[in-house]
Amino acid sequence: MITGIEAFKGINISGIGNFRGITINNGGHSSGGHRVSIIKKHGGKYKQVPYINEYIKEIAEENRCHTFIELTGGGGRNILNLPMFEMDGDIYEFGRKIYNEYDRGLCNLFNCVKDPIKVQQLRTLLLKLGRDEELYRYAIDNKSKEDIPELLSAAFTYMAAMLSWSGNCQKESYLRGKTDEDSKKIEKEYFRKIKKLTKNSSSLRDIEIINGDYKPLLKKYGADPKVVKYIDPPYHPITRNQAALDIYDLEWKREDHQKLVRELLECRSWILSGYDPLVWSCEDYLPLEKAGAKKINLGVFMSGTNSTKTRKFDKEEYLWIMK
Ligand SMILES: C[S@@+](CC[C@H](N)C(=O)[O-])C[C@H]1O[C@@H](n2cnc3c(N)ncnc32)[C@H](O)[C@@H]1O
């Protein structure tokens, strides 16, 4: 959708440069700058957003895209921070945005944050539930279960992510703090973020939330060049610590990645995020490059809880892009 520039006159939106006296924000091409984030997410792409946005923008410009789909949504950092840019003298934005995620708890959380009344209820509930390790462990086991009501499932999902190290939702990763002072800091920060949830409600206003497998959406919109598809699947197992496989929710096996590659070969206007299996001598993603997908090495992202620097070696983040 192209939005008339006149609507923005007189408004100062900070960021990518000056356009007819108006400064426009695309999230900035640096690791700094403010980005919307609702929860921490293991494998999340918070730091990478500005770089990925450059390529989303390229595809959108070239194919005149009207829709953006985040197929394996997670913390939804991309869809929450999509670029705004100039095209044909107007400010360009996607007319339709879809967040798709298999996990019921994450969808319940996003649906509650999106709704101005439910987000208030969620905030009150989280403040009441407090920070408690036993409840945290219970939340991990129950957050996505079908028989848990939406609001409670949203609260459990929030708790499991925000009270675990790096948002990995693992029982042994509860953020306790080494000292009393650390523990107080963690608690203060947790409640500060809960109080901020209502502010994030408007960022989700025009995002459709779908709770399901990515495959039907990719089948429906994959070949349409006017629909940008972004997919950041669970890590390829070859790139993972081999002593700790199958510990996260919804892990993918090698065959799941091979299937995705076969599906992407039939599609256009897509971006795939991840580590490159080829670094581990596995050729599973190679057919994408052979079919003309551009492979971009984004390098190592070191700061923050989602650091890709490991004791053994630095894992580099990649994108595969097909216009
Ligand atoms: C690496 S995370 C995405 C992180 C996200 N890019 C962010 O910045 O927060 C992968 C997500 O894919 C979801 N997922 C796994 N299998 C899926 C499937 N078949 N369809 C849709 N989502 C799936 C997982 O639940 C997880 O939230």
The ligand as an SDF file (V2000), in Angstrom:
LIG
                    3D

 27 29  0  0  0  0  0  0  0  0999 V2000
   14.0410  -19.1340   15.4720 C   0  0  0  0  0  0  0  0  0  0  0  0
   12.4090  -18.8910   16.0130 S   0  0  0  0  0  0  0  0  0  0  0  0
   11.9420  -17.3950   15.1990 C   0  0  0  0  0  0  0  0  0  0  0  0
   12.5000  -16.1870   15.9230 C   0  0  0  0  0  0  0  0  0  0  0  0
   12.0240  -14.8550   15.3750 C   0  0  0  0  0  0  0  0  0  0  0  0
   12.6040  -14.5890   14.0850 N   0  0  0  0  0  0  0  0  0  0  0  0
   12.3940  -13.7260   16.3430 C   0  0  0  0  0  0  0  0  0  0  0  0
   13.1560  -12.8060   16.0140 O   0  0  0  0  0  0  0  0  0  0  0  0
   11.9280  -13.7780   17.4820 O   0  0  0  0  0  0  0  0  0  0  0  0
   11.5250  -20.1270   15.1550 C   0  0  0  0  0  0  0  0  0  0  0  0
   10.0390  -20.1840   15.4660 C   0  0  0  0  0  0  0  0  0  0  0  0
    9.4130  -21.0910   14.5550 O   0  0  0  0  0  0  0  0  0  0  0  0
    8.3170  -21.6980   15.1970 C   0  0  0  0  0  0  0  0  0  0  0  0
    7.9520  -22.8980   14.3990 N   0  0  0  0  0  0  0  0  0  0  0  0
    8.5460  -24.1260   14.4380 C   0  0  0  0  0  0  0  0  0  0  0  0
    7.9810  -24.9550   13.5300 N   0  0  0  0  0  0  0  0  0  0  0  0
    7.0320  -24.2330   12.8810 C   0  0  0  0  0  0  0  0  0  0  0  0
    6.1070  -24.5270   11.8350 C   0  0  0  0  0  0  0  0  0  0  0  0
    6.0670  -25.7530   11.2550 N   0  0  0  0  0  0  0  0  0  0  0  0
    5.2730  -23.5580   11.4090 N   0  0  0  0  0  0  0  0  0  0  0  0
    5.2880  -22.3290   11.9950 C   0  0  0  0  0  0  0  0  0  0  0  0
    6.1320  -21.9900   13.0010 N   0  0  0  0  0  0  0  0  0  0  0  0
    7.0060  -22.9230   13.4400 C   0  0  0  0  0  0  0  0  0  0  0  0
    8.8490  -21.9630   16.5850 C   0  0  0  0  0  0  0  0  0  0  0  0
    7.8070  -22.1250   17.5210 O   0  0  0  0  0  0  0  0  0  0  0  0
    9.6890  -20.7000   16.8450 C   0  0  0  0  0  0  0  0  0  0  0  0
    8.9330  -19.7360   17.5330 O   0  0  0  0  0  0  0  0  0  0  0  0
  1  2  1  0
  2  3  1  0
  2 10  1  0
  3  4  1  0
  4  5  1  0
  5  6  1  0
  5  7  1  0
  7  8  2  0
  7  9  1  0
 10 11  1  0
 11 12  1  0
 11 26  1  0
 12 13  1  0
 13 14  1  0
 13 24  1  0
 14 15  1  0
 14 23  1  0
 15 16  2  0
 16 17  1  0
 17 18  1  0
 17 23  2  0
 18 19  1  0
 18 20  2  0
 20 21  1  0
 21 22  2  0
 22 23  1  0
 24 25  1  0
 24 26  1  0
 26 27  1  0
M  CHG  2   2   1   9  -1
M  END
$$$$
